[in-house]
Amino acid sequence: MRRSHDRILTTHTGSLPRPPALTRLYARGARGESVDPVEIEQAGHAALQEIVPKQIAAGIDIGNNGEQQREGFFLHVRHRMTGFGGTWKRWPRADVEDYPVFKQSLEQQNAGKEMVSSFAPPKAIGEIRYAGVAEAIRECVDFRNVLSDRASAGERGFVEAFLTAPSPGIVVAAIRNEYYDTEDAYLAAVGRALQVEYEAIVAQGFLLQLDCPDLALEHHISFQDRPTSDFLDFVERVVATINEALRNIPRDKVRMHVCWGNYEGPHDRDVPLETILPLIARMNVGALVLPFANPRHAHEVRCLEGQAIADDQIVVAGVIDSLTNFVEHPQVIAERIERVVKTLGDPCRVIAGTDCGFDSAAGAGRVAQDVVWAKLAALSEGAHIASSRLFPKA
């Protein structure tokens, strides 16, 4: 895993806007309509070919495939794993429920919108096994071929590349168990299945990013009416499951993203970072991807003081808000980066990134596509400004 040795490197959190035509295909499929899988495959591959040069042009150093060939950051598992079927409606978000006027406004904004909903997932109705390794490898190969084509043409590429995969915890929390006798049995089965995807990504030469919103988000969804101790027990069990799934993967090949939900809302029910950090820092990963740009969690940079994380772990700091159409000023971005560096005490351990993905489920993103690229370009410029101060000879 690359570090910011002579300048602050830039990255993002995974999902990037999908073309409208591809989004419509995913949305139709999510609604249960008949969609030609060949058409989706071709549209997804075309979107992949476009998304890589856009990232590079924006100045992203560590990029990915934008999750163009998936309908959502975790929903793709229903196509790669056995045992899923039907559908159910996820528990509501406690902070949104507390504000009925805001809730109504949010529902009006989404009414009629072509999108895939993460709140209408399938259920676990049979044995969970990973049957889609060929599809996982094909996604890796498609991405590598695009990168190789650029290299063959003498065009600039990424400093490093990554691919995302979901935490077993978000699968267990979002996909209701109607098969296993206990949650632990279900969690273990999902962990074993996802281990296949994790190892496939790393074997194909990419960094693995684990998307773990469950380690914060589920506090005000699945556990909203339960003691915080119950939620922390869940976090501890998920971390243990992930560490087991990572047992064959070097620590420095994995980074982990945690967040409180990729949606605009009050977020005043969010569990504090200081409450969960001692648990999530036990995960056997080389980097923590944390959101510090949004107004609810920006102050929590201070949680990284002292020995909060291991000396060999780096921080991918969210310095861009992925939910607003403000284009952050590069000087603001530079100041945010420098604050994280000051807290950790080492600029080499900081990479600049975004708070979350820009399109976690197809069509669900709130930031206009052209603004996304302006924000990422500002990220690059802000990292350059910070680098000139943090690495005077850079």
Legacy VTK file of the C-alpha trace (Angstrom):
# vtk DataFile Version 3.0
C-alpha trace
ASCII
DATASET POLYDATA
POINTS 394 float
0.000 0.000 0.000
1.471 3.286 -1.119
2.077 6.089 1.369
2.411 9.809 0.823
6.208 9.800 0.893
6.925 13.024 -0.982
3.434 14.442 -1.521
-0.104 13.880 -0.291
-1.687 11.240 -2.494
-5.358 11.420 -3.465
-8.063 8.789 -3.695
-11.818 8.418 -3.257
-14.126 5.950 -1.549
-15.299 3.775 -4.411
-18.545 4.484 -6.196
-18.667 7.139 -8.908
-21.652 8.346 -10.961
-22.934 5.837 -13.474
-24.195 6.915 -16.911
-27.992 7.522 -16.953
-28.618 4.653 -19.390
-26.726 2.205 -17.163
-28.539 3.484 -14.079
-31.885 2.877 -15.778
-30.917 -0.698 -16.548
-29.913 -1.348 -12.946
-33.092 0.317 -11.651
-35.291 -1.760 -13.948
-33.587 -4.934 -12.800
-34.004 -3.945 -9.147
-37.729 -3.454 -9.762
-37.970 -7.009 -11.059
-38.312 -6.085 -14.727
-36.749 -8.231 -17.408
-33.383 -6.818 -18.436
-30.980 -8.316 -20.960
-27.852 -9.306 -18.988
-25.732 -8.847 -22.106
-26.962 -5.263 -22.417
-26.048 -4.570 -18.786
-22.643 -6.171 -19.235
-21.883 -4.099 -22.337
-23.110 -0.862 -20.752
-21.133 -1.538 -17.574
-17.955 -2.242 -19.515
-18.381 0.934 -21.570
-18.864 2.933 -18.369
-15.701 1.391 -16.903
-13.678 2.484 -19.928
-14.893 6.056 -19.446
-14.540 6.268 -15.673
-10.828 5.478 -15.472
-9.547 8.382 -17.614
-11.950 10.757 -15.865
-10.396 9.918 -12.502
-6.891 10.375 -13.840
-7.781 13.686 -15.478
-9.170 14.889 -12.136
-5.855 14.100 -10.453
-6.787 10.940 -8.562
-3.674 8.933 -7.685
-5.284 5.815 -6.240
-8.376 4.965 -8.248
-10.741 2.133 -9.028
-13.429 1.031 -11.470
-16.047 3.339 -9.971
-18.184 0.263 -9.221
-19.660 0.730 -12.700
-20.260 -2.988 -13.183
-22.343 -3.326 -9.997
-25.744 -1.917 -9.108
-24.668 -1.119 -5.560
-21.774 -1.378 -3.154
-23.148 -4.553 -1.537
-26.228 -5.572 -3.527
-24.107 -7.321 -6.158
-23.586 -10.192 -3.707
-27.071 -11.498 -4.532
-25.737 -12.341 -7.999
-22.535 -13.966 -6.743
-23.718 -15.834 -3.659
-26.330 -18.530 -3.217
-29.090 -18.399 -0.620
-30.644 -14.996 -1.332
-34.196 -14.423 -2.547
-37.344 -12.399 -2.086
-37.215 -8.919 -0.607
-37.976 -6.998 2.557
-38.025 -3.398 3.726
-35.086 -2.305 5.864
-35.597 -0.624 9.227
-35.868 3.186 8.863
-33.069 5.524 9.881
-33.721 6.838 13.377
-32.470 10.349 12.692
-34.730 10.737 9.642
-37.743 9.447 11.590
-37.154 12.112 14.240
-37.798 14.860 11.674
-41.092 14.179 9.836
-40.953 17.379 7.753
-37.461 16.494 6.557
-38.542 12.891 5.942
-41.390 14.057 3.711
-39.041 16.335 1.800
-36.602 13.474 1.303
-39.342 11.190 0.014
-40.476 13.866 -2.433
-36.928 14.283 -3.727
-36.647 10.564 -4.428
-40.159 10.103 -5.827
-39.965 8.904 -9.408
-36.176 8.929 -9.393
-34.493 6.172 -11.389
-32.408 4.487 -8.716
-31.603 1.264 -6.935
-32.681 1.270 -3.310
-30.432 -0.215 -0.655
-33.473 -0.291 1.626
-35.303 -3.006 -0.345
-32.722 -5.811 -0.287
-33.292 -9.559 -0.535
-33.484 -12.042 2.357
-31.323 -15.024 3.267
-33.524 -18.027 2.559
-30.932 -20.749 1.960
-27.330 -21.760 2.474
-24.888 -18.933 1.760
-22.043 -19.915 -0.534
-19.919 -17.913 -2.965
-20.675 -19.141 -6.478
-19.604 -16.111 -8.478
-15.836 -16.224 -8.390
-15.718 -16.151 -12.192
-17.735 -12.939 -12.185
-15.504 -11.422 -9.507
-12.384 -12.284 -11.483
-13.934 -10.948 -14.686
-14.548 -7.594 -12.975
-10.883 -7.522 -11.938
-9.659 -8.517 -15.396
-11.832 -5.906 -17.117
-10.385 -3.220 -14.863
-6.811 -4.419 -15.334
-7.258 -4.492 -19.118
-8.345 -0.855 -19.151
-5.279 0.073 -17.091
-3.015 -2.017 -19.326
-4.398 -0.403 -22.473
-3.531 3.023 -21.074
-0.039 1.900 -20.177
0.496 0.411 -23.651
-0.555 3.709 -25.197
1.924 5.592 -22.994
-0.860 7.338 -21.077
-0.692 8.198 -17.406
-2.259 5.707 -15.018
-2.913 5.366 -11.312
-0.150 5.247 -8.743
-2.080 2.327 -7.276
-5.476 0.739 -7.929
-8.116 -0.702 -5.629
-11.419 -2.538 -5.780
-14.149 -2.603 -3.164
-16.009 -5.419 -1.431
-18.637 -5.256 1.316
-18.244 -6.096 4.957
-20.026 -9.279 6.063
-21.673 -7.060 8.662
-23.536 -4.889 6.150
-24.754 -8.014 4.342
-26.021 -9.563 7.576
-27.614 -6.311 8.745
-29.261 -5.421 5.432
-30.244 -8.879 4.177
-32.619 -10.379 6.711
-31.803 -13.865 7.950
-34.612 -16.381 7.475
-32.441 -19.492 7.221
-29.719 -19.730 9.871
-30.526 -20.565 13.490
-28.397 -17.739 14.870
-26.951 -14.457 13.694
-23.462 -15.766 14.465
-23.999 -18.704 12.121
-25.257 -16.369 9.411
-22.356 -13.963 9.935
-19.824 -16.778 9.760
-21.341 -18.107 6.520
-21.282 -14.674 4.894
-17.711 -14.131 6.077
-16.590 -17.421 4.512
-18.336 -16.544 1.267
-16.901 -13.033 1.046
-13.421 -14.362 1.770
-13.498 -15.718 -1.774
-14.141 -12.250 -3.192
-11.539 -10.625 -0.943
-8.831 -13.062 -1.975
-9.774 -12.833 -5.664
-9.323 -9.054 -5.664
-5.902 -9.199 -4.018
-4.777 -12.147 -6.159
-5.553 -10.064 -9.239
-3.095 -7.412 -8.059
-5.388 -4.791 -6.505
-5.738 -3.259 -3.097
-8.875 -4.424 -1.331
-11.152 -1.809 0.208
-13.681 -3.181 2.663
-16.883 -1.122 2.802
-18.073 -1.315 6.403
-20.830 1.244 7.016
-22.385 -1.315 9.349
-19.734 -0.579 11.956
-21.258 2.881 12.481
-24.529 3.134 10.515
-26.309 0.185 12.086
-26.254 1.903 15.477
-29.159 4.094 14.332
-30.814 1.500 12.085
-30.785 -2.110 13.288
-29.834 -1.188 16.860
-31.750 2.078 17.242
-33.972 0.702 20.013
-31.308 -1.391 21.716
-28.502 -0.574 24.171
-25.249 0.693 22.704
-23.560 -2.307 24.313
-25.537 -4.601 21.979
-24.314 -2.626 18.980
-20.700 -2.711 20.159
-20.981 -6.469 20.588
-22.122 -6.647 16.951
-19.148 -4.504 15.869
-16.745 -6.726 17.779
-18.167 -9.877 16.163
-18.012 -8.341 12.671
-14.390 -7.277 13.163
-13.506 -10.804 14.278
-15.302 -12.250 11.237
-13.460 -9.904 8.885
-10.093 -10.737 10.446
-10.825 -14.410 9.884
-11.757 -13.721 6.250
-8.509 -11.766 5.795
-6.258 -14.437 7.278
-4.552 -15.159 3.941
-4.179 -11.514 2.890
-1.282 -9.266 3.957
-2.374 -6.397 6.168
-0.890 -3.761 3.862
-3.090 -4.933 0.976
-6.324 -3.871 2.685
-7.977 -0.617 3.624
-11.301 -0.295 5.435
-13.997 2.359 5.014
-16.504 3.079 7.763
-19.260 5.707 7.727
-22.588 6.671 9.246
-24.610 6.303 6.054
-24.240 7.887 2.642
-27.282 10.136 2.850
-28.081 13.742 3.656
-29.847 13.871 7.008
-29.624 15.166 10.565
-27.185 12.438 11.664
-27.741 13.461 15.274
-28.255 9.814 16.225
-24.796 8.808 14.955
-22.608 6.844 17.345
-19.431 8.878 18.116
-16.224 7.768 16.409
-14.478 7.616 19.783
-16.949 4.899 20.839
-16.226 2.557 17.933
-12.616 3.396 17.039
-11.012 1.112 19.655
-12.914 -1.806 18.101
-12.519 -1.044 14.402
-8.812 -0.286 14.849
-8.373 -3.974 15.718
-9.179 -4.922 12.152
-6.167 -6.407 10.392
-5.930 -3.676 7.750
-3.279 -1.212 6.691
-5.513 1.846 6.355
-8.691 3.316 7.795
-10.852 5.385 5.434
-12.720 7.889 7.615
-15.095 10.811 6.877
-13.916 14.155 8.233
-15.423 16.651 5.766
-19.082 16.591 6.777
-20.309 18.905 9.562
-21.311 16.077 11.913
-17.942 14.332 12.137
-15.274 16.861 11.111
-14.274 17.436 14.741
-13.562 13.745 15.268
-10.114 14.057 13.707
-8.988 14.492 17.312
-9.932 10.850 17.969
-6.741 9.890 16.119
-4.497 11.472 18.738
-2.046 9.343 20.672
-2.071 5.607 20.052
-5.655 5.392 18.753
-4.515 3.351 15.763
-1.464 1.200 15.168
1.784 2.812 14.071
1.712 0.907 10.780
-1.832 2.007 9.891
-2.446 5.013 7.676
-5.531 7.209 7.377
-7.399 8.011 4.200
-9.034 11.207 5.399
-12.328 12.345 3.944
-11.764 16.002 3.099
-14.490 16.201 0.432
-18.199 15.939 1.302
-19.826 13.450 -1.071
-23.386 14.665 -0.377
-23.330 18.350 -1.315
-22.843 20.206 -4.587
-20.479 22.684 -2.973
-17.086 22.492 -4.663
-14.739 22.799 -1.723
-12.070 25.472 -2.059
-8.611 23.928 -2.466
-7.335 25.996 0.446
-10.049 24.538 2.685
-9.079 21.067 1.511
-5.425 21.783 2.249
-6.293 22.959 5.760
-8.304 19.800 6.400
-5.423 17.640 5.230
-2.964 19.517 7.407
-5.193 19.096 10.447
-5.163 15.325 10.030
-1.391 15.344 9.517
-0.920 17.427 12.662
-3.035 14.952 14.634
-1.164 11.880 13.395
2.210 13.607 13.387
3.369 12.153 10.066
2.318 13.319 6.570
3.398 9.975 5.122
0.493 8.334 6.968
-2.185 10.538 5.384
-3.939 10.193 2.029
-6.627 12.670 0.969
-10.001 11.254 0.000
-13.753 11.672 0.038
-16.184 11.062 2.885
-18.043 8.337 1.012
-18.940 7.175 -2.473
-20.785 9.442 -4.887
-23.244 6.771 -6.072
-23.329 3.937 -3.539
-26.431 2.477 -5.192
-27.041 3.277 -8.847
-28.865 6.589 -9.165
-28.870 7.332 -5.430
-26.115 9.963 -5.567
-27.011 13.557 -4.729
-24.077 15.296 -6.411
-24.361 16.180 -10.098
-21.888 14.345 -12.307
-20.072 17.456 -13.494
-19.773 18.686 -9.910
-18.291 15.346 -8.842
-15.376 15.830 -11.193
-14.920 19.444 -10.104
-14.805 18.292 -6.474
-12.198 15.633 -7.265
-10.115 18.170 -9.200
-10.312 20.490 -6.176
-9.195 17.560 -4.008
-6.102 17.168 -6.166
-5.346 20.890 -6.069
-5.835 21.024 -2.308
-3.498 18.045 -1.853
-0.894 19.860 -3.959
-1.177 22.958 -1.753
-0.870 20.888 1.409
2.099 19.014 -0.057
3.972 22.252 -0.716
3.725 23.003 2.997
4.213 19.513 4.369
6.965 18.446 1.965
8.834 21.722 1.250
11.165 20.063 -1.258
8.297 18.328 -3.139
LINES 1 395
394 0 1 2 3 4 5 6 7 8 9 10 11 12 13 14 15 16 17 18 19 20 21 22 23 24 25 26 27 28 29 30 31 32 33 34 35 36 37 38 39 40 41 42 43 44 45 46 47 48 49 50 51 52 53 54 55 56 57 58 59 60 61 62 63 64 65 66 67 68 69 70 71 72 73 74 75 76 77 78 79 80 81 82 83 84 85 86 87 88 89 90 91 92 93 94 95 96 97 98 99 100 101 102 103 104 105 106 107 108 109 110 111 112 113 114 115 116 117 118 119 120 121 122 123 124 125 126 127 128 129 130 131 132 133 134 135 136 137 138 139 140 141 142 143 144 145 146 147 148 149 150 151 152 153 154 155 156 157 158 159 160 161 162 163 164 165 166 167 168 169 170 171 172 173 174 175 176 177 178 179 180 181 182 183 184 185 186 187 188 189 190 191 192 193 194 195 196 197 198 199 200 201 202 203 204 205 206 207 208 209 210 211 212 213 214 215 216 217 218 219 220 221 222 223 224 225 226 227 228 229 230 231 232 233 234 235 236 237 238 239 240 241 242 243 244 245 246 247 248 249 250 251 252 253 254 255 256 257 258 259 260 261 262 263 264 265 266 267 268 269 270 271 272 273 274 275 276 277 278 279 280 281 282 283 284 285 286 287 288 289 290 291 292 293 294 295 296 297 298 299 300 301 302 303 304 305 306 307 308 309 310 311 312 313 314 315 316 317 318 319 320 321 322 323 324 325 326 327 328 329 330 331 332 333 334 335 336 337 338 339 340 341 342 343 344 345 346 347 348 349 350 351 352 353 354 355 356 357 358 359 360 361 362 363 364 365 366 367 368 369 370 371 372 373 374 375 376 377 378 379 380 381 382 383 384 385 386 387 388 389 390 391 392 393
